[in-house]
Each structure stands twice: as C-alpha cells, then as structure tokens.
Amino acid sequence: MPTFLFDDIIFGPVKSRRLGVSLGINLLPGNRKVCSFDCIYCECGFNPGKDAPSSTLPSRDEVYDDLEVQLKNMIAKDNPPDVITFAGNGEPTLHPHFPGIIDDTILLRDRYCPDARIAVLSNATRIHSPAVFNALLKIDDNIQKLDSANYDTIRLLDRPQGRFDLEETVKNLKKFNGHVVIQTLFVKGTFNGTAIDNSTDEEVYPWINLLKFIAPSEVMVYTIARDTPVNTLEKVPLSRLKEIADMVRAAGFKAKVSE
C-alpha cells in the first residue's frame, strides 16, 4: 500500500494520536528512509535498496534555524505546540549530532514555548551509546519501542538491520530508571507467508514481564492507523488493545491506548 516520507526538516504541527498538537522534527533525509529497523508496518515504507537516491542529513545549524522560524511563527499566531517531537523518516538517534540537536531544541523550547514538551520516538537501537542515552535523559518524553519479548517476533516484525541484542536493549531501558515510556505496536496478519500476531496471550505475558523489569513511567499501546508497505497486515481490535492496557495497569503501570 502507499506510504509517505516527510519532505522537510520541520513538519506539522499535526494532531498526534498519542502526544497532542505536535511539531515534528525529521533528522533524516527528505527523499529516503534511514533506519536501523525495517518494520513491516512502517508508514515510511521499507528501507531503500542499494540503488536508492543519494541523500544528506540536515546539519545541526539547519535544524536550529528551521525550528526557530517555525516556533516564532506559531507563537505569533498564539498557537504554541504541546510537544516538539523527533520522528520523521526513520530513526532520529542515528543523526551524528543528535545530542547537540537535543541541546539546541531545549534552548529554543525554553526561549519560545517553555510549556511545550520535547519527545523522541525511537526504536531503542542506539541507547547503548552514552551520548545518545544522556541526551534522552534531558527530554520530557523519552519514548522507546519494544514490540515483543520474543526475538523471533522482533526479527519478523521489526527486522533489525545489523546487530540487535534484545537482552542488552532491555537492560539499557532499565538504566533509564523510569525516565522512559515504552511504545508497543500490536498487529496481526502474515508476512512472506508467515503468520504474525504479537497481541496473543503467549506474546503479551512475557512482554509484561519485561515491563516489570524495565519499570517505565508509562506504556503506549496502539495498532496500525495508516498505510503500511505490507498489505497482509490488519489492526488489532480496540477491545483487545484495551484488554492489553488493563493487563499493563494490573502490573502497576500507566497505560495509554490509541486505535
């Protein structure tokens, strides 16, 4: 099915299912996806092949300048964002100047819209880096992906590119000492003839055990809402999402459900 890319460094504001009025920041190229996962449900499509168009990352200065212009415009219209969100065409923490860009964003947020939160939507593949980890400690909403407690499910659903150690990732998530939100997308269907459903009890109970170990401040439970690159996937029903959220709450954590 059709998917899309964000053309600009700064996009929106958009009404986010999970975050409110969100001003987005894309630290990846505008003409291709760059990600350490290749999720079969990604709204940006699959990672490009070797014949993909050449591309460059926006510079730290470009991000600063574009963000300042947009924040000034929003303040002039008396429409400040609820949150400034790092998302876009892939994994934002892959940008080599991610820590410095976080510092710049905090500075601009404090100057123009001090009530706005700063959020990062990440797949947790770079939290082993001390610089990335420490940058994430500085923001308000450190939102990290954990789609399963089963590596085979992650391999099928998220398709890590290169080395990915689930046990190490979970240990690093715990090191945030609660300054982390876990986001999990539940989906079912088939991919290349293999059935997939991470919303079953067999999947959910071990995942909740990982939550107990990580001890996040909140858990975001949601399913696909936009086009995906695979047309054999389907939403998990809202009734099941609510059941999963109730299980999360019973384990002692806040849970938010989005269809």
Buried (B, 14 or more C-beta within 10 A) or exposed (E): EEBEBBEBBBBBBBEBBBBBBBBBBBBBBBBBBBBBBBBBBBBBBBBBEEEEEEBEBBEBEEBBBBBBEBBEEBBEEEEBBBBBBBBBBBBBBBBEBBBBBBEBBBEBBEEBBEEBBBBBBBBBBBBBBEBBBEBBBBBBBBBBBBBBBBEEBBEBBBBBEEEBEBEEBBBBBBEBEEBBBBBBBBBBBBBEEEEBBBBEEEBBEEBBEBBEEBBBBBBBBBBBEEBBBBEBBBBBBEEBBEBBBEBBEEEEBEBBBBE
